[in-house]
């Protein structure tokens, strides 16, 4: 029988807590909600306060006054939640826009640093995207150990500094290297912002939150060439780089004042430490209840988790592969559009950047569809199923895609109306957003606690493709021609289109080889759970009760197999 004891179960503990001082967190601009210390210390936590049986710290339940735990991000007021979501989405937009802005100023860069082959200038963009491969593998695990806020502030300070260094670059190689480090530092929001969304929004709200977050990686790269094209023509590429640095500096200051810590394991670990210091008893977060885990162990596990997810979870790998091809196609357009509109039709770099407006319109159509149709549909089904739906319910919009074939055969010859390929690029933009949002929501719902790691795994493969595609797009378009080069990419995307259907039909297999009950089971309450990813094992679930013997579950996404008795 589990004993329930107040955190200060004896009079001396209560006196110790009082004498130590009030441990209520100090008020800060980024910390609007604070739980009173007397409420925390007087709560009855399960356990005995010893090393063997510590008090287990969880969020405080709703009290007689109807209030839950103010520090629990899930209980924050909606206006504040959405302020946080919009803040991290804006930070993601800035990074995504920075990745492509200098592509619109390529001619200005070539005039400053002349006599290099075309692929060298392409590397100004590709080096930044290459940073998206390295950065998420650092920032996502670190955020799951040290917290979202610390990683955002630290990485964005570095991001701003490297962008400032780009402005002062005196040769092309310094420019490329600094762009790589800027991409590495700036990649933090690409994974941590999705984790923040999952931290503060429940399933009924998460679709809209993910729409805002996931729109940024598409809107940013499409806006970048428009801004870079006109500013590069009038002020030169250094002013383009300066604009990025100023924008990110403002966002760093804004984030420092606004963005709070949202990751529950970090918040509860800090609360357990405060309780231990105040009372002299042993407290542990519910996420570390079996033993106190050292930061070095957490880092070791967290750093390996994205790789384990990518290579030992087939659905993560296959969906990441699909998203990588779609994402790389967007970056391919940064090389294809100058050929289609500037070389073929003689447009200037500034006007040529406006050709991306067709893609932007497609993005906006997809967002409107998600906001006004898909999210209400999901919310209705969620209500019908009493608050729980399998992750596969996120996938239907992923089968709506297309547009590349129509773009391929309207882009050339130049005698065709210029508006035709721009209009035909809109379906590509629409389909791209629908595919991304559906797959992102599916992966986050499937690996909720490790959302940042699964997005990091996805970002690695996606960014590798984003680096590679632009490097060969110019020779491919010159050798195959605009029509067949675009058609080749369209066929590649078509070959991957069935992968979301595979995710819907597949019965997942845990890394330890155990068959899993599908996440969509109607009544999974009594089926054993993998303690790492939350998925439920079908083996030995005797008549749905699990009775008969204790049994262990291997953590399926930890690089070191850890056995936990249930």
LINDAHU-V538841 format. One record per helix or strand of 2 or more residues. SS is the DSSP state (~ for helix, > for strand). FROM is the first residue (numbers start at 1). TO is the last residue. Records with the same first field share a line. If there is no record, write none. Layout:
SS = FROM-TO ; FROM-TO
This chain:
> = 4-6 ; 44-46 ; 55-57 ; 283-285 ; 515-517 ; 536-537 ; 552-554 ; 563-565
~ = 11-20 ; 37-42 ; 73-75 ; 78-112 ; 118-146 ; 148-167 ; 172-186 ; 188-200 ; 203-235 ; 237-258 ; 264-279 ; 286-288 ; 295-312 ; 314-343 ; 349-384 ; 391-394 ; 396-399 ; 404-408 ; 418-446 ; 448-480 ; 482-496 ; 499-505 ; 542-544
